[in-house]
Amino acid sequence: MSSTFFLRPLLIAALALSQLAFQGDPHSDQRPIAWNDLLDRPREAADLRISYGTGEQEFGELWLPDGDGPFPVVAMIHGGCWLSQIPGTILQDYLAADLRARGVAVWNLEYARIGHETGGWPGTFQDVADGIDALREIAPEHDLNLENLVFTGHSAGGHLALWAAGRDSLPEDSPVHVADPLLPRRVVTLAGINDLADYRENGPGRCGEPDTVDNLIGPLETQTPTLLAQVSPGDMPAIPVDQILISGALDPIVPPRLGEHYLQRAQERGETVRHIVLPDAGHFELIDPTAPAWAVIRETLTPE
């Protein structure tokens, strides 16, 4: 049995305590916030839930604007430390509703995580790949403009969004290789865990790293350069799309220094990358449309 199964109660408690430490008066504008500050609010609903596979977690929620398309599309991947016990797509319902109201279609993906039967490598990655590529099937019926497609993800979802944008570099013998993956024109990571090896070694421990990373891709002794080049954007060949990394200056879960580490590596590979650090923002402000941070983030996701 993997160490995550013993770690979970302690990890969830630690995450809860780390969030409570940043909570103030719920009726004030004090920040940073915790995820329950989001989930305590009313949420709008997606227009459709569409399966992209047969597994229980293999679905996406489609948010469609009013009026006629073609609609620009944001493919959105939620975070939660890759763990099954942490809330999933509902954490991003607030962003999805805001974008829908502004004429942007949102494809909010669910996927198998650690603790689900097929979670980890390669199942988590296969789900994300299949979910992204399913957009080609649903686009004609719903008038989606895949020429104007942006990937985004928060925290662990930022890792998966960036990974999905680099899938064309996967070797043919990779279990998640496809010949013609759907790629975006841009990828935006919100407090993204963009480099698994760096997070494993230098993360603050708020996601249970290093154990959580080991449970995602296998124990340390199996994490070869060949494997890391298939699972971690920090070790993949150059990602051929524009990248925007967004960090909260007060983020205790994915501190901005980790974004700086990835930025340096990506620039050395010749990639087009920007890193934006937002003041007075923690981890969950980046998925809160009432936070000042959202005005900056929304500009990176909506049509130019």
C-alpha positions as CSV (number, residue, x, y, z in Angstrom):
1,M,0.0,0.0,0.0
2,S,1.4,3.4,-1.0
3,S,2.4,5.9,1.7
4,T,-0.4,8.3,0.6
5,F,-3.0,6.0,2.2
6,F,-1.4,6.5,5.6
7,L,-0.7,10.2,4.9
8,R,-4.2,11.2,3.9
9,P,-5.8,12.1,7.3
10,L,-2.7,14.0,8.4
11,L,-2.5,15.7,5.0
12,I,-6.1,16.8,5.0
13,A,-5.8,18.1,8.5
14,A,-2.6,20.0,7.6
15,L,-4.3,21.6,4.6
16,A,-7.3,22.6,6.7
17,L,-5.0,24.2,9.4
18,S,-3.0,26.0,6.8
19,Q,-6.2,27.5,5.4
20,L,-7.6,28.4,8.7
21,A,-4.4,30.3,9.5
22,F,-5.3,32.7,6.7
23,Q,-9.0,33.1,7.5
24,G,-10.3,36.3,9.0
25,D,-13.7,37.8,9.3
26,P,-15.8,36.1,6.6
27,H,-17.7,39.4,6.0
28,S,-14.5,41.4,5.4
29,D,-12.2,41.6,2.4
30,Q,-9.2,40.3,4.3
31,R,-7.1,38.0,2.2
32,P,-5.8,35.3,1.7
33,I,-8.8,33.0,1.7
34,A,-9.4,29.3,2.1
35,W,-11.3,27.0,-0.3
36,N,-14.3,26.8,2.0
37,D,-14.6,30.6,1.6
38,L,-15.4,29.8,-2.0
39,L,-17.6,26.7,-1.5
40,D,-19.7,28.5,1.1
41,R,-21.0,30.8,-1.6
42,P,-23.9,30.0,-4.0
43,R,-22.7,28.4,-7.3
44,E,-24.1,28.5,-10.8
45,A,-24.3,25.3,-12.7
46,A,-22.8,24.2,-16.0
47,D,-25.0,23.7,-19.0
48,L,-24.0,20.1,-19.7
49,R,-22.0,17.3,-18.2
50,I,-20.4,15.2,-21.0
51,S,-18.5,11.9,-20.5
52,Y,-15.3,11.5,-22.4
53,G,-14.7,7.9,-21.2
54,T,-16.4,5.2,-19.2
55,G,-14.8,5.8,-15.8
56,E,-16.7,7.5,-13.1
57,Q,-14.4,10.5,-13.1
58,E,-14.1,10.8,-16.9
59,F,-16.4,13.7,-17.6
60,G,-16.2,17.4,-18.4
61,E,-18.7,20.2,-17.6
62,L,-19.5,22.5,-20.4
63,W,-20.4,26.1,-19.7
64,L,-21.9,27.8,-22.8
65,P,-22.5,31.5,-23.2
66,D,-25.8,32.9,-24.5
67,G,-26.1,33.8,-28.1
68,D,-24.5,32.5,-31.2
69,G,-20.9,31.2,-31.5
70,P,-18.4,30.4,-32.5
71,F,-17.2,30.7,-28.9
72,P,-13.7,31.0,-27.7
73,V,-12.9,28.1,-25.3
74,V,-11.0,27.8,-22.0
75,A,-10.2,24.2,-21.0
76,M,-9.9,24.3,-17.3
77,I,-8.3,21.7,-14.9
78,H,-8.9,21.9,-11.2
79,G,-6.3,21.4,-8.5
80,G,-6.4,19.7,-5.1
81,C,-2.9,18.1,-4.8
82,W,-3.9,15.4,-7.2
83,L,-5.9,13.8,-4.3
84,S,-9.3,12.3,-4.6
85,Q,-10.5,13.6,-1.2
86,I,-10.2,17.3,-2.1
87,P,-13.0,19.0,-3.9
88,G,-12.9,18.8,-7.7
89,T,-14.5,20.8,-10.5
90,I,-16.7,22.7,-8.1
91,L,-13.7,24.8,-7.0
92,Q,-13.7,26.3,-10.5
93,D,-17.4,26.8,-11.0
94,Y,-17.0,30.5,-10.0
95,L,-14.4,31.2,-12.7
96,A,-16.4,29.2,-15.2
97,A,-19.6,31.2,-14.5
98,D,-17.7,34.5,-14.9
99,L,-16.2,33.5,-18.2
100,R,-19.5,32.2,-19.5
101,A,-21.1,35.6,-18.8
102,R,-18.4,37.2,-20.8
103,G,-18.9,35.1,-23.9
104,V,-16.3,32.4,-23.3
105,A,-17.2,28.7,-23.3
106,V,-15.5,26.7,-20.5
107,W,-14.7,22.9,-20.5
108,N,-14.1,22.1,-16.8
109,L,-12.5,18.7,-16.6
110,E,-12.8,16.0,-13.9
111,Y,-10.2,13.2,-13.9
112,A,-9.0,10.3,-11.8
113,R,-6.8,11.3,-8.9
114,I,-4.7,9.6,-6.3
115,G,-7.1,7.5,-4.3
116,H,-9.2,6.6,-7.4
117,E,-8.8,3.2,-8.9
118,T,-6.9,4.5,-12.0
119,G,-5.3,7.6,-10.4
120,G,-1.6,8.4,-10.7
121,W,0.7,7.6,-13.6
122,P,-0.5,7.0,-16.3
123,G,-4.2,7.1,-15.5
124,T,-4.5,10.7,-14.3
125,F,-2.5,11.9,-17.4
126,Q,-4.5,9.7,-19.7
127,D,-7.8,11.2,-18.4
128,V,-6.6,14.7,-18.9
129,A,-5.4,13.9,-22.4
130,D,-8.6,12.2,-23.4
131,G,-10.7,15.0,-21.8
132,I,-8.8,17.6,-23.8
133,D,-9.0,15.8,-27.1
134,A,-12.8,15.2,-26.6
135,L,-13.2,18.9,-27.4
136,R,-12.7,18.0,-31.1
137,E,-15.8,15.8,-30.9
138,I,-18.1,18.2,-29.1
139,A,-17.0,21.4,-30.8
140,P,-19.1,21.2,-33.9
141,E,-22.4,20.6,-32.0
142,H,-21.8,23.5,-29.6
143,D,-20.1,25.9,-32.0
144,L,-16.8,26.0,-30.1
145,N,-13.8,27.8,-31.8
146,L,-10.8,25.5,-31.1
147,E,-8.6,28.0,-33.0
148,N,-9.1,30.2,-29.9
149,L,-8.4,27.7,-27.2
150,V,-6.7,28.4,-23.9
151,F,-5.7,25.8,-21.3
152,T,-5.7,26.8,-17.6
153,G,-5.4,25.0,-14.3
154,H,-5.0,25.8,-10.7
155,S,-2.2,24.3,-8.5
156,A,-2.0,20.6,-9.4
157,G,-4.3,21.4,-12.2
158,G,-1.8,24.0,-13.4
159,H,0.7,21.2,-13.7
160,L,-1.7,19.1,-15.8
161,A,-2.7,22.0,-18.0
162,L,0.9,22.8,-18.8
163,W,1.7,19.1,-19.3
164,A,-1.2,18.9,-21.8
165,A,0.2,21.8,-23.7
166,G,3.4,19.9,-24.2
167,R,2.0,16.5,-25.2
168,D,3.3,16.6,-28.7
169,S,6.8,15.9,-27.3
170,L,5.8,12.6,-25.8
171,P,7.7,9.6,-27.2
172,E,5.8,7.1,-29.3
173,D,6.3,4.4,-26.7
174,S,4.8,6.5,-23.9
175,P,1.5,5.1,-22.6
176,V,-0.2,8.4,-23.1
177,H,1.2,9.3,-26.6
178,V,-1.2,10.3,-29.4
179,A,-0.2,11.2,-32.9
180,D,-2.1,14.6,-33.0
181,P,-2.9,16.0,-29.6
182,L,-5.1,19.0,-29.3
183,L,-2.9,22.0,-28.3
184,P,-3.9,25.5,-27.2
185,R,-2.8,28.9,-28.4
186,R,-1.8,29.7,-24.8
187,V,-1.6,28.0,-21.4
188,V,-2.1,29.9,-18.1
189,T,-1.1,28.2,-14.9
190,L,-2.6,29.6,-11.7
191,A,-0.3,28.8,-8.8
192,G,0.8,25.9,-11.0
193,I,3.0,23.1,-9.8
194,N,5.0,23.3,-13.0
195,D,8.0,21.2,-12.1
196,L,7.4,18.0,-10.2
197,A,11.0,17.4,-9.2
198,D,11.4,20.9,-7.9
199,Y,8.1,20.7,-5.9
200,R,9.1,17.3,-4.5
201,E,12.4,18.7,-3.3
202,N,11.6,22.3,-2.5
203,G,7.9,22.5,-1.9
204,P,6.7,23.7,1.5
205,G,4.9,20.4,2.3
206,R,1.4,21.8,2.1
207,C,0.4,19.1,-0.6
208,G,2.1,16.3,1.3
209,E,5.2,16.4,-0.9
210,P,7.4,14.6,-1.4
211,D,5.0,11.6,-0.7
212,T,2.2,13.0,-2.9
213,V,4.5,13.4,-5.9
214,D,5.8,9.9,-5.3
215,N,2.3,8.6,-5.3
216,L,1.5,10.4,-8.5
217,I,4.4,9.2,-10.6
218,G,6.0,6.5,-8.6
219,P,8.7,6.3,-5.8
220,L,11.8,8.4,-6.0
221,E,14.0,5.5,-7.2
222,T,11.8,5.0,-10.3
223,Q,11.8,8.7,-11.3
224,T,14.2,8.5,-14.2
225,P,14.9,11.3,-16.6
226,T,12.9,9.3,-19.2
227,L,9.9,9.3,-16.9
228,L,10.2,12.9,-15.8
229,A,10.3,14.0,-19.4
230,Q,6.8,12.4,-19.8
231,V,5.2,13.8,-16.7
232,S,6.7,17.0,-15.6
233,P,6.8,20.2,-17.7
234,G,10.0,21.2,-16.0
235,D,11.7,18.2,-17.6
236,M,9.8,18.0,-20.9
237,P,11.3,19.3,-24.1
238,A,10.4,22.8,-25.0
239,I,6.6,23.5,-24.9
240,P,5.7,25.2,-28.2
241,V,2.9,27.5,-27.0
242,D,2.9,30.8,-25.1
243,Q,2.9,30.3,-21.3
244,I,1.8,32.6,-18.6
245,L,2.6,31.6,-15.0
246,I,0.6,33.4,-12.3
247,S,1.5,33.3,-8.6
248,G,0.1,34.9,-5.5
249,A,2.7,36.7,-3.5
250,L,1.3,35.3,-0.3
251,D,0.8,31.7,-1.5
252,P,1.9,29.2,1.2
253,I,1.1,26.1,-1.0
254,V,2.9,27.0,-4.2
255,P,5.2,29.9,-3.4
256,P,6.2,32.3,-6.2
257,R,9.8,31.2,-6.0
258,L,8.8,27.9,-7.6
259,G,7.3,29.8,-10.5
260,E,10.7,31.6,-10.8
261,H,12.5,28.3,-10.9
262,Y,10.4,27.0,-13.7
263,L,10.6,30.4,-15.6
264,Q,14.4,30.2,-15.6
265,R,14.4,26.6,-16.9
266,A,11.8,27.3,-19.6
267,Q,13.6,30.4,-20.8
268,E,16.8,28.4,-21.1
269,R,15.0,26.1,-23.5
270,G,13.9,29.1,-25.6
271,E,10.2,29.0,-24.6
272,T,7.9,32.0,-24.5
273,V,7.0,32.4,-20.8
274,R,5.9,35.2,-18.5
275,H,5.6,35.1,-14.7
276,I,3.1,37.4,-13.1
277,V,3.2,37.7,-9.3
278,L,0.1,39.3,-7.8
279,P,0.4,41.2,-4.5
280,D,-1.9,40.5,-1.6
281,A,-3.0,37.2,-3.2
282,G,-2.6,33.8,-1.7
283,H,-3.4,30.4,-3.2
284,F,-7.2,30.5,-3.6
285,E,-7.6,34.2,-4.7
286,L,-6.4,33.0,-8.1
287,I,-9.7,31.1,-8.5
288,D,-11.9,33.7,-6.8
289,P,-13.6,36.1,-9.3
290,T,-14.4,38.5,-6.5
291,A,-10.7,39.0,-5.7
292,P,-8.6,41.8,-7.3
293,A,-6.4,39.1,-8.8
294,W,-9.1,37.9,-11.1
295,A,-9.2,41.1,-13.3
296,V,-5.5,40.4,-14.2
297,I,-6.1,36.6,-14.7
298,R,-9.2,37.1,-16.8
299,E,-7.3,39.2,-19.3
300,T,-4.9,36.3,-19.9
301,L,-7.8,33.9,-20.6
302,T,-10.2,35.9,-22.7
303,P,-9.8,36.8,-26.4
304,E,-7.4,39.6,-27.3
